[in-house]
Amino acid sequence: MGLRQQSKVQSIMIIEDEEDILLVYRDFLEKKGYTIEASAPTANEVLYDYDLYQPDLVIIDYRLPGSMNGLEAAEKIMRQDPEARILMITAYENVKEELYANKFFSDKHVFFMSKPVQLANLVRFIASL
């Protein structure tokens, strides 16, 4: 892994602890033609799921229950696959500063959207990747 060609996003993995938001994202994105490879409420199984499905994009919330937050999960994914694309979605503005302050992410494909996310904007953003 890691040598994957960056192509149009077709498959997505979603990590979101609020089940209603997770279901809305999943259902909406499936209706827009995306394949949702996996979805989960915590990041604990993220490396296994990422390796198994190798999605084109991981949508991940920052604040998650369990042993790691979204940035920690993103870093684990990117250590495994430096070409991974991560879309961090959160209501916490300071996460953007934390992301940009971490030199590990400086040359990575990590993107940021603030909650609440308008679904039309989410689809436009994904299509632009």
N, C-alpha and C positions, 0 to 999 in steps of 0.2 A: 504494500500500500504506500501511498504518498506520492506515487508517480502518475496518479490518475489525471487524465485530461479534464480541465474545467469545461463543462458543457452546460447546456440549459438544464435548469432544475426540473426533474421529473419525479423523483422520489424524496420523501421527507420523513424525518423522525421528529416527534414532538415530545418534549419533556415539560410538563406543566402540572403543578400539584392541585390546582383548582379544577375539579372534574368537569364542571359546566363549561369552563373556558376551553379545556382540552377537547371536549366533544364538539363545541362550536367550531374551533379551528379545524379539527379533523373532518367534520361533515362538510364544512364550507370548502375546504381545499380539495376534498375528493370530488365535490360537485364541479369544481373548476378544472378537473382533469388530472390532478396530482395523485400519485400513489403514496399513501401513508403506510410506510413500512413498519413502523412501531410507534407506540405512544405509551407514555408511562408517567406516573405522578411523582417519581423520585429519580435521582440521577445514579442511584446505587448500581444499577445494571447497565449503565450507559455504554461501557466499553464492550461488554459482551454483545449487546444489541447493535452497536455501531459496527463492530467487526462482522457480525452475522449478516446485516442488511446492507451495509455500505451505502447509506442514503446520500443523495446529492446535497442535501441541506439538513441541518439539525436546528429546529426551533426550540429554544430552551429558556425557561423562566429563570430569573436570578435566585429568588428565594424559594428554596425547596426543602422539604423535610428530609431527614436522613443525614448521612455523614458528609455531604458536600453541597456547596451552592452551585449555581449555574456557571460561574466563571471557573471554579475548580473543575467542574465536569468538562467544560470547553477545553481547558488546558490538557486534561487527560486524553480527550479525543485527539487533540492536535499533536500531542507527543506521539501518539500512535499513527496519525495520518496528518502530516503538516499541510496537506492541500485541502483538508476538510473545510466546509463552509458552515459557519455558525451564525444564527440570528438570535441574539439575546433580546428578550422582551421582558421589560420590568417597569414597575411604577417608581422605582428608586433612581432618581437622577444621579446620585453619587456613584452609581455603578459604572456609568460612562467614564467618569474620572478615574475610577479604579482600573477599568479596562485599559484606558490610554496610558496610565502610569506604569502598567506592567509591561516591561520591555519584551517579554516572551511573545506578546500578541502583536508587536509592531509590524511584522511582515506577514501576518496571518490574515485569513479571510473571515474576520469577525465583524459583524454588523450589529447595529443597535436600533431598537424601536422602543418608544415609551408607551406604557399602558395609560389609558385604554387605547387599544389598537382598533382602528376602523378596518373592517375586513377588506374593503375595496383597496385601501392603501397597502395592506399586507400582500394581497395578490399582485398589485402593481410592482411592489418592491421585489417580490420573489421573481417575477417575470423579468426584472431588470438585471438579475444576477447572471 
